[in-house]
Amino acid sequence: MTPASRYTLYVPQHVFVEDEVADTLWTKRILGNLPKATVSRVPAVETLAPIPGVKNISLAKQRGPFLRLCPGTSKHICCLYHNLDIAAGCDLGCSYCILQAYLNVPMTTLYTNLDDLFSELDHKLNRHKNRFFRIGTGELSDSLTFDHFAAWSGDLVSYFSGQSNAIIELKSKNTHIDHFINLPHNRRTVVSWSVNAEAKMVTEESHAPSLQERLDAAVEAQKAGFWLGFHFDPMIHHPDWQDGYREVVDAIFSRIDPANIAWISLGALRYPAVLDEIIRENHPNSDIVLGELLPGIDNKYRYFKPLRIEMFNKMYQWIRSYSADVMVYLCMESDEIWQRAFGWSPKSSAGLKKQLDARVKP
């Protein structure tokens, strides 16, 4: 089991508040939970110059849609997931994080016009009652890392508990579960954790809670009746990777009942070329950019195909040794990789969506 993490509770020291959201319930809640923070009013976050320091955050209005379909990648099978963008940025600082190259906001931003979010969800879900939506908040931020002061997980769990054609997935490396763990949820929430081999958690996720801490939180969520998910993404090739990832699989199934696992996803390290230099500059001690990475058809650096197949195949065998039924899927891989790694394939994005939906539909 992993040693204690070096995670330190993130407490913002300076909060910039856009005028348009100054009076929302969620702005007032956050500021109430950060009584020692300096608060500055601004007309718009975009007008601010980048301000050094991860202790600065902004509370802003989401001016675009909150909900959007994952764009996927051409010639790769996508799960047809919907992203709910309630924050942009993260405090955990993982070396491989795409947000280092992706975000164009001057600081971590939390969107606090959530009345608009729930109106948008109402419109979408009511308009498409015959469709099923898997929705998650973990693309542009970690779903739970700010929840100790934002507390919006409780709002989301309560809202989705009343939906018959949607679930919310809270995907995280963090353990802030207090604001929703005792709420009625009607099994409409999947609480998921991103996990990795211990050697890579120590070197590439050093500011995040340890595996044991994440699994402790997962056990509490299991006791409360929530669906659970686990995401091995990105899997990082390194010496003794087989022992490292096998130990994580063993640790999960030693504490979690497979009947409570909605899904387990596998994805190998991949990133756009622009991120290569950013990783080298921001994380000079990381060696992940030194792996056998080649440009793929999506122009992202990816491990050599046989290496990915070997990693996925081993993981699939280890998981299947514990459960023949738990849903295991690949993130952004081709039909060929599915066939060669798993011996089967959903054939298409629609096929994968159908299988994932069936796992959690009421």
N, C-alpha and C positions, 0 to 999 in steps of 0.2 A: 504494500500500500504506500501511497506517496507520503512524503514528509509534510509537516505543516507548511502552509503557503506563506509567501511574503506579502499577501494581500493586506492593504491598509484601507480602512473605510474612507471612501471619497467624500469629502465635505467641501463644496464650493465656497470660496471666500468672497467672490465678487459676482453679482448677478445683474446682468443687463436686461431690462424689461422693455419690450416694445410697447408704445403707447396703446396700440389697438387691443392688447391682451392684458392690460394692467388690472382690469377689474374682473377677469374671469375667475371662476371657482378654483380652477387648477393653478393659476398663478398665485392666488392668495394662499392656497394650501402649501405650495412649495415654499413660498417666502415664510410662512408660519413655521415650517419645519427647518428653516435655516435662519434662526434668529440672530446669529452673529455675522451673517454675510452683509457686505456693503451692497447697497442696491442703487443702480443708476437707471433712469428712464432715458430711452432713446426712441427716435421716430421709426427707425428700421434697422435691424441687425446688419443688413447689407451695407449700410453707410459706415460701419465701423471698420477701422483698419485692424488687421490681425493683431491680437494682443497676446504676447508670450505668456505661457503658464497654463497648466491644465486645471488650475483652480478657478478659472473664469468660465461661466456659462451664460447663455442667453435664453430668455423665455420669449417666444415669438409666435406669430401667426403663420400657420401653414396656408400659404396662398394658392398652392396647387391642390390637386386631389390628394387625400390621405391614402386612398386605396388604389393599387395598380398591380396588374398582372406581371409576374416575373418575366422578363424579356426572353429568357432562355438563350440558347445558342444554336445556330443553324447546324443541322446534321447531328445534333445531340438530342438525347431523350430528356425532356424536362418534365417535372412533376405538375406543372400548371398551377403553381402556388400563387397566392395573392399577398403582396407586401403591404403592410399598414405602417406608414412612415410617421411615427409620433416623436422621433428624435433623430438627430444627425450628429454622430460623434460618440466616442467611448473613452472611458478613463483607464482601461486595462492595458493598452499599449502593446498588444501582441505583435511580434515582429512581422508576421505575414499579412497583417490586416490590410485589406484592399482600401479601407477608408483613408489611408495615408495618401492615396493618389486620387481618390474619387470625390471627396467632399470639397466644396468651394465656399463654405461658410467660415467666417473668421474665428469661430470658436464653437465648442459643443453647444448645440441648440436643442432645446426641448419645446415642442409645439403645445401651447396651452389653450388653443381654441377647440377643445375637445367636444364642445357642443356641436360644432360643425362636423367633427368626425362621426359622431353618433347619428347625426342627420344623414350623412352620406351613406353610412352602413344601412340605416333603415331603408333608404331609397333603393340601394343596390339589392339587398336581400329580399325586400318585398316585391321588387320588380321581377326578380328571377327566382320565384319560389320553387321551381322545378329543378334548379341547379344547386349543386352542393359546392360550398366554398371552404377551402382550407386557407386560413389567413394567419399571417405571422408578423411580429413586430421586430424581428431580429436581423434585418438586412443592413440598415444604416446605423444601427446601434445594438448593444446588448440589451435584451428585453428586460432584464431585472437589475442591471448594474446601478441605475439611479432610483430604484424603487423605494429605497429606505427614506428618501425625502419626497419623491414624486408621488408614490403610492397609487399610480394609475392602474396597476395590475388588478386591484380590487374592482375598479370600474369596468375593466374589460371582462373579467371573469363573471361579474354579475350580469353584464349585458348579454354575453354569449350563452349564459345558462338558459336564457329564454328563447334561443334560436334553434330551429329544427333543421335548417339547411346550411349551417356553418359551424365551424369550430375555430377557436383561436389557439395558436401555438405560441407559448412564451419560451423563447430559445435563449439560453444564457450560459455563461461560465460562472455566474455569481450565485449567491445563495439567499438573496433577500426575498423570502417567501412569506413573511409575516403578515403582509397586507391582504393576502388572499387565501391562505392555507385553511382557514376555518369558515370560509364562505360557501354557501350552497353553489354548486357548479354544474350539476346535472350531466357530468361527464362530457361537457362541451369545451373543456380546456385541456390541451396537451402541454404539460410542463416538460421542457426538453433541456438537456445539457449537452454542450459541446465538450468532447473529451479527447484526450491524446495520450500517447505513450509518456510514461513518467519522465524520461530523459528530455523529451521535447517540451513538456509542461514546465520543467525547470528552466530551460534555456530560452524558449520562445514565448512562454505565457507566464513569466515569472511574477507578474503583478496580480495574477488571478488566484482565486481560491484553489486549493489542492484537490486532487481527485477524491480523496476521502471526504472532504468538506462538501463537494458537489454530490457525492453519493449519499451522505448523511441527509442533505436536503431532499434528494430524490426519495429516500425512504420515508421521510415525513409526508411528502406529496402522495406517495403510494398509500400510506395509512389513511390519508384523507380522501382516497378514492379517485384521484386524478389519473387520467392517462399520462404515461411517461414516454419520452422520446430520447434517443441518444444519437449524437452526430459525430462520427469520426471524420472530421473535415476541418482542416486538411490533414490527411495522413502524410507523414513526412518520412521519407526513406532515410535511414541512419544505421550505423552499426548496431546489431542486436535488435533490429526493429521487430523481428518476429517474436522474441521474448517480451518486448515492451508492449506490443499491442495485444498479445495473447493474455498478458497479466491484466490488462484493463477489461477485456471480455470476461475473464474469470471473476474479476472483482464485481462487475455489474451483475452477473447471474448468481453470484453468491448472496446477493442482498435483494435482488429485484425479481418478482414473479413474472415470467414471460407473458402471462395473461394480461398484465397491466402495461405492457410495452406496445404503444401504438405503432412505432416503427424505429428502425435503426438505419441511418444513412451512412454511406461511405463516399468519400471524395478525396482524391489525391491532390497534393499541392499544385496549384496553378495560379498564374497571375499575369497581368498584361506586362509588356516589356517595360513600360514606363515605371513600374513598381520596382524593378530590379535595382536601379541606382538609389531609389528612395530607401529601400531596405538596407543597402550597403551604408548609406549615410546615417540613417536613424538608428540602426542596430549593428554597429561594426563588429560585434562579437558573434553575431549569428552566422551560421554556415549553411543556411537553407538554400542560398543562391548558388552554392557550389555543387548541387546535385546534378544528376544526369537529366537536365531540362532542355527541351527542344521546342521551338515554336510549333503549335498545333494548328489545325485548320481554322480555329477561332482566333488565331494570332496571340494566344496566351502561351506562356512557357508551361510545358507539362513534362512529366517524366516520360521517358522512352516507353512506348506502348507495352512491350513484354514485362517491364517492371511494374507498371500499373496493374496489369492482369494478374501477376503473381501476388501482389499485395491484396487485391480484392478477393482473389480466390482463397487465400489463406484465411482472411477474415471471415469469409462466408462459411468456410468449413468449421471454424472455431465457434461461430454463432450457432450453426446448425447442430453442433454437438450438444448444445443445451436445449435447443428448441427447433422443431421442424415447422412451426407455424408462425413465429414472429416475422413481421414484414421487414425485409432487408432490401434496400434499393441504392442505386448509384446516382450520384449527383452529376449531371452534365457529362454523360458518357454516351458513346454511340451504341447502336444495336450490336455491333461486332464485339465490343468490349464486354457488354452484358453476356453475350453467348459464350465467350471464351473464359470469362471469370466465374460466371454462375451456372453455365450450362442451360440457361433459358433467358428469355427477354420479354418485356412487355410489348416489344415491337415498335411502340410509338409513345408519344407524350400522352395521348388520350388513353392508351392502354395502361400506362403507369398511374395516371390520375384515377382511373376506375378502381384499381387495386387499393390505392391509398385511401380513397374515399370510403370504400367498403369496410375498411378496418375500423373507422370511427363514426360511421353513420349510425344514428339511433335506430 
